[in-house]
Amino acid sequence: MAAGERPATMRAVQYSGYGGGAAALKFVEIHVPSVKKDEVLVKVEAASINQSDLMTQKGMMRPFHPKFPFIPVNNVSGEIVEVGSAVREFKVGDKVVSKLDFWALKAIGTKFDGSGTSGGADVLITAASSGVGTYAVQLAKLGNHRVTATCGARNLGLVAGLGADEVLDYKTPEGAALSSPSGKKYDYIVNISNKNKWSVFKPRLSSHGRVVDVAPNFGNFVASVVTLFSRRKKLSLVSLKMSKEDLGLLLELMREGKLRTVVDSRHPFEKAADAWARSLSGHATGKVIVEM
Ligand SMILES: NC(=O)c1ccc[n+]([C@@H]2O[C@H](COP(=O)([O-])OP(=O)(O)OC[C@H]3O[C@@H](n4cnc5c(N)ncnc54)[C@H](OP(=O)(O)O)[C@@H]3O)[C@@H](O)[C@H]2O)c1
């Protein structure tokens, strides 16, 4: 193939039905998609696996089921190699990222640009060592909140290093009860672990405290319905979309060194199944990355 010529095919990982975990991933060669007028084609350089990708394979996202065979993962970074005729905002050669996890902090009204710094709030962040949690702790501190965080014993130092004021080992009785070492109640709980329950959150909230749940289990889903119109303690499920401005702000924070990505492990494309298995373990510290 001559230099600059468009390749006809590309590598991909896909699966053809629900279940099967890492063993069900198949390495295939597929056609490079053609670009519609309002689309861009990105040569992916790295991808990070999200719990929602794993849940999709398990069939937990039905009825939004994928069309099989399905290529998982939508958190990617790379370079634009083709643009559609109607695209004005991007050009070939631009480096792009698809998304970053921060909506939970936005949902509690956090301002990262210094405009909302008066006072801050008492915030508990659960599973602070997770890919989502490591960003959440840093962003909460940038938003001037006072942060209590939960994680496993091996990550207490890491989470404190990200800025958390108090860190609880979730396997201790105090950690399981989400009880702040200083005895305070939380204005907000950002819940990133699907093991925590509303009955445990409720006594830890201040009188008008709110749980923002990004990893709801069935009981917390019910609590979100029951507390929907509550003027006092309540639990809300978060489904916020990130705007282009939000993403730009996060990238700026990263360029300035104020926000960092904690990487659990990097895997070459050929070992994508190992990355999948690592994410499925539920014990990653930060992000699991696949590099092309
Ligand atoms: N709503 C959405 O759109 C959305 C998007 C992305 C992610 N999420 C949710 O966010 C959650 C985090 O996902 P992730 O991929 O970032 O990470 P993850 O792989 O689920 O998190 C693993 C980390 O969490 C820690 N952990 C596990 N259980 C814990 C508990 N009960 N208390 C405190 N820490 C605990 C583990 O510590 P040990 O190894 O020490 O046990 C490990 O470091 C998932 O539940 C996912 O569904 C939601």
The ligand as an SDF file (V2000), in Angstrom:
LIG
                    3D

 48 52  0  0  0  0  0  0  0  0999 V2000
  -23.4040    5.8500   35.1120 N   0  0  0  0  0  0  0  0  0  0  0  0
  -22.4570    5.7080   34.1660 C   0  0  0  0  0  0  0  0  0  0  0  0
  -22.6260    6.1190   33.0230 O   0  0  0  0  0  0  0  0  0  0  0  0
  -21.1330    5.0750   34.5230 C   0  0  0  0  0  0  0  0  0  0  0  0
  -20.0330    5.2290   33.6770 C   0  0  0  0  0  0  0  0  0  0  0  0
  -18.8220    4.6460   34.0810 C   0  0  0  0  0  0  0  0  0  0  0  0
  -18.7620    3.9330   35.2760 C   0  0  0  0  0  0  0  0  0  0  0  0
  -19.8780    3.8180   36.0470 N   0  0  0  0  0  0  0  0  0  0  0  0
  -19.8470    3.0510   37.3030 C   0  0  0  0  0  0  0  0  0  0  0  0
  -18.7820    3.4850   38.1000 O   0  0  0  0  0  0  0  0  0  0  0  0
  -18.3080    2.3910   38.8670 C   0  0  0  0  0  0  0  0  0  0  0  0
  -16.8050    2.3780   38.8390 C   0  0  0  0  0  0  0  0  0  0  0  0
  -16.3420    1.8670   37.6290 O   0  0  0  0  0  0  0  0  0  0  0  0
  -14.7900    1.8420   37.3060 P   0  0  0  0  0  0  0  0  0  0  0  0
  -14.6480    1.1020   36.0130 O   0  0  0  0  0  0  0  0  0  0  0  0
  -14.2550    3.2140   37.4000 O   0  0  0  0  0  0  0  0  0  0  0  0
  -14.1230    1.0250   38.4790 O   0  0  0  0  0  0  0  0  0  0  0  0
  -14.1700   -0.4750   39.0720 P   0  0  0  0  0  0  0  0  0  0  0  0
  -13.2920   -1.3770   38.2930 O   0  0  0  0  0  0  0  0  0  0  0  0
  -15.5820   -0.8960   39.2380 O   0  0  0  0  0  0  0  0  0  0  0  0
  -13.5350   -0.1960   40.5350 O   0  0  0  0  0  0  0  0  0  0  0  0
  -12.6080   -0.9860   41.1060 C   0  0  0  0  0  0  0  0  0  0  0  0
  -12.0560   -0.2850   42.3380 C   0  0  0  0  0  0  0  0  0  0  0  0
  -13.1070   -0.0050   43.2830 O   0  0  0  0  0  0  0  0  0  0  0  0
  -12.7180   -0.4580   44.5930 C   0  0  0  0  0  0  0  0  0  0  0  0
  -13.9060   -0.9230   45.2910 N   0  0  0  0  0  0  0  0  0  0  0  0
  -14.6670   -1.9960   44.9800 C   0  0  0  0  0  0  0  0  0  0  0  0
  -15.7040   -2.1070   45.8430 N   0  0  0  0  0  0  0  0  0  0  0  0
  -15.5870   -1.0810   46.7140 C   0  0  0  0  0  0  0  0  0  0  0  0
  -16.3530   -0.6430   47.8360 C   0  0  0  0  0  0  0  0  0  0  0  0
  -17.4670   -1.3060   48.2450 N   0  0  0  0  0  0  0  0  0  0  0  0
  -15.9590    0.4640   48.4850 N   0  0  0  0  0  0  0  0  0  0  0  0
  -14.8580    1.1430   48.1130 C   0  0  0  0  0  0  0  0  0  0  0  0
  -14.0760    0.7790   47.0610 N   0  0  0  0  0  0  0  0  0  0  0  0
  -14.4440   -0.3190   46.3720 C   0  0  0  0  0  0  0  0  0  0  0  0
  -11.7330   -1.5860   44.3350 C   0  0  0  0  0  0  0  0  0  0  0  0
  -10.8630   -1.6980   45.4600 O   0  0  0  0  0  0  0  0  0  0  0  0
  -10.2520   -3.1270   45.9280 P   0  0  0  0  0  0  0  0  0  0  0  0
   -9.5200   -3.6810   44.7380 O   0  0  0  0  0  0  0  0  0  0  0  0
   -9.3740   -2.7460   47.0590 O   0  0  0  0  0  0  0  0  0  0  0  0
  -11.4360   -3.9690   46.3020 O   0  0  0  0  0  0  0  0  0  0  0  0
  -11.0190   -1.1320   43.0600 C   0  0  0  0  0  0  0  0  0  0  0  0
   -9.8940   -0.3190   43.3140 O   0  0  0  0  0  0  0  0  0  0  0  0
  -18.9610    1.1280   38.3030 C   0  0  0  0  0  0  0  0  0  0  0  0
  -19.9230    0.6320   39.2200 O   0  0  0  0  0  0  0  0  0  0  0  0
  -19.6050    1.5870   37.0270 C   0  0  0  0  0  0  0  0  0  0  0  0
  -20.8010    0.8830   36.7610 O   0  0  0  0  0  0  0  0  0  0  0  0
  -21.0420    4.3780   35.7030 C   0  0  0  0  0  0  0  0  0  0  0  0
  1  2  1  0
  2  3  2  0
  2  4  1  0
  4  5  1  0
  4 48  2  0
  5  6  2  0
  6  7  1  0
  7  8  2  0
  8  9  1  0
  8 48  1  0
  9 10  1  0
  9 46  1  0
 10 11  1  0
 11 12  1  0
 11 44  1  0
 12 13  1  0
 13 14  1  0
 14 15  2  0
 14 16  1  0
 14 17  1  0
 17 18  1  0
 18 19  2  0
 18 20  1  0
 18 21  1  0
 21 22  1  0
 22 23  1  0
 23 24  1  0
 23 42  1  0
 24 25  1  0
 25 26  1  0
 25 36  1  0
 26 27  1  0
 26 35  1  0
 27 28  2  0
 28 29  1  0
 29 30  1  0
 29 35  2  0
 30 31  1  0
 30 32  2  0
 32 33  1  0
 33 34  2  0
 34 35  1  0
 36 37  1  0
 36 42  1  0
 37 38  1  0
 38 39  2  0
 38 40  1  0
 38 41  1  0
 42 43  1  0
 44 45  1  0
 44 46  1  0
 46 47  1  0
M  CHG  2   8   1  16  -1
M  END
$$$$
